[in-house]
Amino acid sequence: MPWCEPCGRFYNPNTLRSDGTCANNHPVADAKGASTKVPWHFWMLLIALGIYLGWRVIQGVVWLAG
């Protein structure tokens, strides 16, 4: 959501001018431009989940074969 720091308020994207400024000609910071990285513990969770599910597949194959 677009935020104007000098005005101290949020704006609806439809109310901004075509050049991306607010009604008072202040530049507006848009949240779309800011990207954040995924935390490292999310990737660790995915790795642990992959290892666990891989082990469960091996157990299932052994159970079906045995």
C-alpha beads as a LAMMPS data file, in Angstrom:
LAMMPS data file: protein, C-alpha beads

66 atoms
65 bonds

1 atom types
1 bond types

-500.0 500.0 xlo xhi
-500.0 500.0 ylo yhi
-500.0 500.0 zlo zhi

Masses

1 110.0

Atoms # bond

1 1 1 0.000 0.000 0.000
2 1 1 1.476 3.377 -0.959
3 1 1 2.671 5.464 1.981
4 1 1 3.488 9.188 1.905
5 1 1 6.048 10.028 4.586
6 1 1 5.601 13.848 4.625
7 1 1 1.797 13.580 4.714
8 1 1 1.906 10.671 7.160
9 1 1 -0.860 8.666 5.514
10 1 1 -1.625 5.744 3.249
11 1 1 -3.022 6.309 -0.214
12 1 1 -5.167 4.205 -2.473
13 1 1 -3.214 3.544 -5.699
14 1 1 -6.137 4.987 -7.681
15 1 1 -5.833 8.360 -5.907
16 1 1 -2.171 8.895 -6.833
17 1 1 -1.140 10.983 -9.803
18 1 1 0.271 9.355 -12.907
19 1 1 3.840 10.240 -11.857
20 1 1 3.411 8.440 -8.510
21 1 1 3.094 11.484 -6.259
22 1 1 0.372 12.323 -3.758
23 1 1 -1.989 15.314 -3.982
24 1 1 0.666 17.514 -2.296
25 1 1 3.410 16.556 -4.817
26 1 1 5.281 14.352 -2.338
27 1 1 6.933 11.152 -3.580
28 1 1 5.135 8.054 -2.377
29 1 1 6.932 4.912 -1.192
30 1 1 5.277 1.817 -2.607
31 1 1 5.441 -1.558 -0.893
32 1 1 5.691 -3.311 -4.277
33 1 1 9.251 -2.092 -4.764
34 1 1 10.491 -3.478 -1.464
35 1 1 11.282 -7.160 -1.525
36 1 1 12.337 -9.190 1.463
37 1 1 14.351 -12.380 1.559
38 1 1 12.929 -15.583 2.900
39 1 1 14.330 -16.328 6.394
40 1 1 16.972 -19.050 6.659
41 1 1 14.876 -21.112 9.074
42 1 1 12.163 -21.451 6.399
43 1 1 14.685 -23.170 4.107
44 1 1 15.824 -25.389 6.987
45 1 1 12.194 -26.377 7.561
46 1 1 11.808 -27.294 3.883
47 1 1 15.002 -29.377 3.961
48 1 1 13.861 -31.184 7.119
49 1 1 10.448 -31.806 5.558
50 1 1 12.076 -33.214 2.418
51 1 1 14.279 -35.559 4.448
52 1 1 11.325 -36.712 6.554
53 1 1 9.074 -37.352 3.566
54 1 1 11.892 -39.129 1.735
55 1 1 12.393 -41.421 4.719
56 1 1 8.640 -42.119 4.894
57 1 1 8.661 -43.078 1.191
58 1 1 11.531 -45.500 1.830
59 1 1 9.636 -46.988 4.783
60 1 1 6.506 -47.355 2.640
61 1 1 8.392 -49.146 -0.138
62 1 1 10.034 -51.518 2.355
63 1 1 6.652 -52.181 3.983
64 1 1 5.030 -52.958 0.612
65 1 1 7.928 -55.203 -0.448
66 1 1 8.095 -57.025 2.859

Bonds

1 1 1 2
2 1 2 3
3 1 3 4
4 1 4 5
5 1 5 6
6 1 6 7
7 1 7 8
8 1 8 9
9 1 9 10
10 1 10 11
11 1 11 12
12 1 12 13
13 1 13 14
14 1 14 15
15 1 15 16
16 1 16 17
17 1 17 18
18 1 18 19
19 1 19 20
20 1 20 21
21 1 21 22
22 1 22 23
23 1 23 24
24 1 24 25
25 1 25 26
26 1 26 27
27 1 27 28
28 1 28 29
29 1 29 30
30 1 30 31
31 1 31 32
32 1 32 33
33 1 33 34
34 1 34 35
35 1 35 36
36 1 36 37
37 1 37 38
38 1 38 39
39 1 39 40
40 1 40 41
41 1 41 42
42 1 42 43
43 1 43 44
44 1 44 45
45 1 45 46
46 1 46 47
47 1 47 48
48 1 48 49
49 1 49 50
50 1 50 51
51 1 51 52
52 1 52 53
53 1 53 54
54 1 54 55
55 1 55 56
56 1 56 57
57 1 57 58
58 1 58 59
59 1 59 60
60 1 60 61
61 1 61 62
62 1 62 63
63 1 63 64
64 1 64 65
65 1 65 66
